[in-house]
Amino acid sequence: MGGSESVLGFNLAGVKKSYAADTEEQMVSKIGEVMADSNVGILVLKQSDYNKLPKRLQEQLSESIKPTVISIGTEQSTEMR
């Protein structure tokens, strides 16, 4: 999940489900959909996108077991485990 450019990279790498979200509102909405989808095992998003999410949603994602949430990128956060 991420901006259009990030999602394109995941698609080229063979990821079957990817979601573009270019605004914070779109990101929050799509994360809700992904969290409700029992077929999703891993949610990957950029650390910079994760850092922009509301704190309550960040806490929910950091405690999620399924899907497992992975943030990638060079920004650091003390919120993710």
N, C-alpha and C positions, 0 to 999 in steps of 0.2 A: 504494500500500500504506500502511496506517496504521490508526488507530482507526476505529471505525464511523462517526463523524461525518465524518472526512476522506474516507473511501471514498464516502459518500453524495454529497458534493460532486463527486467525480470522476465518479460515475455520472450525476449531473444534467448534467454538462458533456459527456457523450457518450463517456466512456472505456469501451471494451468489456470489458476485463479489469481488475478491481480486487479486491483481497483485503483483508479486515478482519482485523486482528490486534491484540488489545487487551492482550496481555501480551508480555514480551520473548521468552518461549519460543515463542509463536505466531509472532512476527515472524521469529525465526531460522528456524523451520520453513518458513514461507511464502517467505522469501527464497531458501531452498534450492530450493524448487519452481520459483520464477520464474527463477532462474539456470539451471536445467536445461531450461527451456522455450525451444526454438529459435525460437518464434514471437514471443517478447517482445523488442522492440527498445529500450524505455526503461523503467526502473524509477524511479518517483518516490516519495520518502518524506519525511516531515517531518524537519528537521534534529534536532529534539529526540529523535525515535525513533532516528535514525542514531547520535546520541551515546550512546545506551544500549546499543548493540550491542557484543559482544565485540570487542576491538581487532583480532584476527586477521580477523574478518569485515569490519570496517571497511576494513582494508587490501585485502582481496579485492575489495570493492565499489569502492574508489577506483581500482583498477587495471583494472577491467572495461571492455572495449570494447563487447561485446555481451552482455547489454544495457548500454546507457549508463545510468549511475546518476546521478540528479539529486536533491539534497536541497533542500527548500524551507522557508522559515520565517525567523524573525528571529534565531534562535540562530546563533552563528558556530562554525566548526570549522576547524582547520588541517589536518585529515586529507583533506578532499575537494579534488580538483584543480579 
